[in-house]
Amino acid sequence: MSTVAMGLFAIGMVTMIGAGLVLLVKAFQTSVLWGLGYIFVPFVSLIFVILHWQDTKKPFLYLLAGAVVFAIGAALGGTGAVELAPT
């Protein structure tokens, strides 16, 4: 895996973790039930973001941007394994 791919992979991962934690804190600040639902119930996080869009817009967009950077890093890193495969 190239250095650029690993860097993009790491930056994307850190961005997604940070934005996810901010969204989790916002859910718990709204209500303990929102926070617990955010952790344990599928799709409650998406419903929370939609219902509280004004408060969650910025961290959600950071989360999406981190996912894009993460995917680019993963795609660039995955190409190295194909090139090194024996023929």
C-alpha positions in Angstrom: 0.0 0.0 0.0 1.4 3.3 -1.0 2.1 6.2 1.4 -0.6 8.3 -0.3 -3.2 5.6 0.0 -2.4 5.0 3.6 -2.5 8.7 4.3 -5.9 9.1 2.7 -7.2 6.0 4.4 -6.1 7.3 7.8 -7.4 10.8 7.2 -10.8 9.5 6.1 -10.9 7.1 9.1 -10.1 9.9 11.6 -12.6 12.3 10.0 -15.4 9.7 10.1 -14.6 8.7 13.8 -14.6 12.4 14.8 -17.8 13.3 13.0 -19.5 10.2 14.3 -18.6 11.0 17.9 -19.9 14.6 17.4 -23.2 13.2 16.1 -23.4 10.8 19.1 -22.8 13.6 21.6 -25.5 15.7 19.9 -27.9 12.7 20.1 -27.2 12.4 23.8 -27.5 16.1 24.3 -31.0 16.0 22.8 -32.1 13.0 24.9 -30.7 9.9 26.5 -33.2 7.9 24.5 -31.9 9.4 21.2 -28.4 8.6 22.3 -29.2 5.0 23.2 -31.2 4.6 20.0 -28.3 6.1 18.0 -26.0 3.4 19.4 -28.3 0.3 19.5 -31.1 0.7 17.0 -30.5 0.5 13.2 -31.3 3.6 11.2 -32.1 5.7 14.2 -28.9 7.7 13.5 -30.2 8.5 10.1 -33.6 9.5 11.4 -31.9 11.7 14.1 -29.8 13.5 11.5 -32.9 14.1 9.3 -35.1 15.4 12.2 -32.3 17.6 13.6 -30.8 18.7 10.3 -29.9 22.2 11.4 -27.8 20.9 14.3 -26.3 17.9 12.6 -25.7 19.1 9.0 -22.0 20.0 9.5 -20.8 16.8 11.2 -22.9 14.7 8.9 -21.3 16.3 5.8 -17.9 15.8 7.4 -18.8 12.2 7.9 -19.7 11.8 4.2 -16.5 13.6 3.1 -14.4 11.3 5.4 -16.1 8.3 3.8 -15.2 9.5 0.3 -11.5 10.1 1.3 -11.5 6.7 3.1 -12.9 5.0 -0.1 -10.3 6.7 -2.3 -7.5 5.6 0.0 -8.9 2.1 0.1 -9.2 2.0 -3.7 -5.7 3.3 -4.2 -4.3 0.9 -1.7 -6.1 -2.1 -3.2 -4.5 -1.6 -6.6 -1.0 -2.3 -5.2 -1.9 -5.9 -4.3 -3.0 -6.6 -7.9 0.3 -5.3 -9.3 2.4 -7.4 -6.9 0.6 -10.6 -7.6 2.7 -13.3 -9.2 1.8 -14.3 -12.7 
